[in-house]
């Protein structure tokens, strides 16, 4: 029971949708099937994956996380399967791969949707037969590993668009857990904020949230979810001049963007219904087709880039790979929209 309490102690919240996900964890953990954890960026998918590991029979063995967006094709098989000495020019000694490192434990595949086609094939072979071969090796090994994956994208939509293999999708999605976004569990915002206050004060005089700060926290839409809330509380601890954290110490924007709408980044382009309501006398106020189209495209590009940088914590290389764009072209887009990766 001590291990179970430890595994669940970081999953803070009483919202019904969140509790529905958490209450399933012990049952899912005792099963050996693959699991996919879904949810927006920053909702705590890795915490859920860790709970699945530590509540199950593999808890005494390693939990090995890997960001799939950081696995380039050129190093993919070496990272996953390892290599024998002499397998290639610089292979001066034998090296275990991530699968061997997670032996008897759990391999957590974060951002599974960013796997390249070649990477999807390599992973599928392991999931299908359970066997793999190290580079330069002459014998197959059996992967005694549980696979848990996470994604903030719709894998079924990616399958429909041909970007994700259907056979890999069905191998992965035996069991699934969805983590709701923070805006759908508002009753958990203040308990989480107090949890992070306790976590980051490190023995200093205890801080409290003012009534104004609590109101600001609840009113904000949290596009970055729990991760953003954690960062805000960390920052407020460093900046709060007194024992009470005020609303200005939080540093929240006065008019937070709607996370479900990219159009909030720029002034809204009139909808077709709004345009139809404009009288003939005001015809000069209509934007041209090209102007309206350009505004919508610019709005989409900027919000897409913001979300991508936030998801990859400002790592331009990983964000470019996830967008399937060359890093140089991706950099030009960032410059065009005046986005600084260091702000994410």
N, C-alpha and C positions, 0 to 999 in steps of 0.2 A: 504493500500500500504506500510506503514511503516513496518508491520510485514513481508511482502513479501520480501522487500529489505533486512531486517535483516536475513531472512532465507537463502537468496542466497549470502550474502556478503562474506561468507567463501569459496564459490565455485569459485576459481580463475582460469581463463583460457579462451582462445579464439580458441583453436584447434577445427576444425569442428566436430570430433568424440565426443569430450567432450561437446561441445555446443549442439549437437544432443540429448545427454542424459539430459542435464540440461533444455533444452527448453520443454521437456515433463513433467517436474516435477509438474507444476501447475495443468495440466490436471489429472495426476495420483493422486495428493494430494486430489483433490475434490471427487475422487471415494473412495468407502469404501472397495473395494476388497483387498485381501492380495497381498503383493508385495515381490518379491525376487530381491535383489540387488547383482549382480555378479561382480567379478573383482579380480585381484591379491591382495595379501596382501599389505597393505599400500597405496592403491589407493584412499582411502577416502570414503569407503562404508557407514560408520556411519554418515558422514556429509550429504550424499545423503539421508539416512534414516531420519535424523533430519529435512532436508528440506521438505521431504514428510509430516512429522508431522506438522511442523509449517506453511506450506502453506495451510493446510487443515482445515476443520471445528472443529477438535479436538485440535487446537493449544493452547487453554486456559487450557487444562488438561495435565496430566503428560506424559512425554516421558521416558519410563523405559527401559534401555538397560540391556541385560543379555548375558553373554558368555556361549553358550551351552556346550562348552568343559569343563566348570567348574561345571556342574550339575551332580554329581555322582548319580547313580541309587538309593542309599540308602536315599538320601535327595531330590530326584527329585520332588515327589508329594508335599512334605512339602514346597519346594521353590516355586513351581508354584501355588499351591492351598491353602497353609496355613494350620493351624490346630486349633481345638478347645481346650480349657483347658481340660486336662486329657486324650487327645487322645493317649498319650503314656507316658512312665515313667517320662521323664523330661519336659513334657508339663504343666508347672505351670500356664501359662496364654495363652489367645487366641492370635494367631498371623496371620496377613493377609499375603497372598502369593503375588507373583509378579503380577499375573493377577488382583487381587483386587487393588494392588498399582497403576496399570495402568488404573484403571476404567475411562471410557469415553475418554481415551487417546490412546497411542500407546505402544505396547510391542515390543521392537526390539530384535530379536533373532539372535545374531551374531554367526558365525561359525555353522550354522544350520546343516551342513554336519557331525559334530562331535557328534550328538545325538546318544545315544545308542538305540538298538531296543526297549527296554522298554520305553525309553523317547519318541520315535517316536509314539508309541501307545497312550501314555498319551496325547501328543499334538494333535494327530489326533482326539481323542474323543472330545476335546474342539472345534476344527475347524469344525467338522461335525455337532455337535448339539448346540454349543454355551453355553453348560451347564457344570458345574463342581461342585464337592463337596469337601469341606475342610476336612482334615483328622479328624475323630471323629465327623463330622457334621451329622445332620439328615435331612438336606434339601439341595436341589440343588440351585446353584446361576447361574445367566445368565452373561456371560462374554461380557460386552459392551466395547470391546477393538478392536482396529485395529492391526493386526499382520503384521509386516514388518520383513523379514528375510534377512540375508546376507551370502554369501559363496564365498570362493576362489576356490572351486572345481566344477567340472561338476556334477550337481545333476542327470542329465539324464544318465551319465556314471555310477554313483553309483547305480541308479535304475537297469540298465542293469546287473551290477555285483552282484545284490542282497543285497547291503549294505544299501540301502535306500528304504523305502516303496513307491511303485508307487502311492498308494492312497493318501499318505501325499504329495508327489511331486505335484500331480495335484491340491490338495487343496491349496498349497502354491503359485504355479506358475501361478496365474491368471494374474498378471501384472509383468513385469520384466524390470529392468534397468541394463545395462552393463556399468561399468566404465572402460575406456581404461587405460592401463598401461602408465606410464610416458614416456617410450621410444617411444610410438606411438603418443605423443603430445609434441614434442620437442620445439615447439614455446611457450609452456607454462612454460618451465623450468625457464627462467630468471624472468618473472613476478611473479612466485611463490617464487623464491629466494628473490626477493625484498619485497614481501608481508611478508615473515618470518623475514627478517631483521627489518622491521618496527614493527612487532609484538613483537619481543624479545629484542629490545634495551632498552625499559623501561625508556625513557626520557634521555638516554645518548646522547653524541654527535653522530650525524647521521653517519653511516658507508656506504661506497659505495663499489661496487665490481670492482676490477681491470679488465682490458681487458683480462689478463691471467686467472683470476678466472672465468670470464664469459665463456671463451673458454673451460676451464676444466669442468665446469658444463654441457655444451652442449655436450661435447665429451663423458661423462660418461654414462654408460648404465642403471643405476638406478634400480638394481634388487629389492631394497626395496621400489621403487616408491616414492610417495609424502612424506610418513612418513620418509624415509631415507633422502630425501632432507631437510626436516624440521630439523632433527637431525644434519645434516651437518652444516646448517646455524646457529643453536643454538651454536654448538661447535665453529664455526669460530668467532662468536661474543665474546665468552669468551677468545679466544686465539689470536685474531688479535692484533698486537702491535701498529698499527697505525689506522688512520681514513679510510684507504682503505684495504679491505680484499683481500689478494693475493691468488694465487693458492695453495701455500704451507699451508696457514691457513685453507684450506678446509679439508685437511687430506684425500683426495681421493686416492685410490690405483693407482699406475702408470699404471697397466694393469688390468682394471676391468674385472671380469668374465662375460661371456655371460650368462644372466639369463635363456636363453632357452636351455642351454647345460650343463649337469652335467659333461661332459668329460673335461671341462676346469679346473677342480679342480686338476687333475692328468695329467701327460704326456699321450698323446693320445695313445691308443692301435690301431695298424694298422687295417684299415677296410678290409673286404674281397677283395674288388677290389684292394686295395694297396698290400695285400698279394699275389694276383694273378700276380701282376706285378713284383714281386721279382723273380729274375732268380734262376735257380737251383744252380748256383755257390754260391749264398748267402744264401743257405738253413740254415746255422748255425745261421743266424740272426733272424730266425722265433722264436717267443715265442711258448712254448708248449700250447696245448689246455687249460690245467689247469691254466697256468700262465696268459694267455689272459683272461680267464673267471674270475679269481680272481681279476685282475686289473679292469675289468668292474664293477664287483659287489662292490668292494671297492669304486670306483668312485661314483656309484649310492648311496650307503649307506651314504657316507659323505655329498654329496650334498642334499640328502633327509633330513638328520638330520639338516643341516644348515638352509634349508628353513623352517623346522618345528619349530626350535628354534626361528627363526626370526619372524615367524607368531605368536608365543606365547610369544614373548618378553623375552625369556630365562626361562620361567616357565616350569621346567622339568616335573612336575606332569601333567600339561595340555597337554604338547607335547606328553608324553607317552600315555595318554588317547586317544588323537587324532590318534596316530599310532596304537592303539589297542594292546599295549604291556605293560607288567608289568613294573612298575617303575624301579625295580632293573635291569631287562634285558636291559631297555632303557639306564640306567646309564652305564652299561657295554659297550654298543655301543658307547656312548659319550667318554668313556675312551679309547676305541680302536682307535678312530679317533682323539683323543686329542682335543676335542671340549669343550671349557669352556662356560657354559650357561651364565655366567656374561658378556660375550662379545656381547651378543645379547639383 
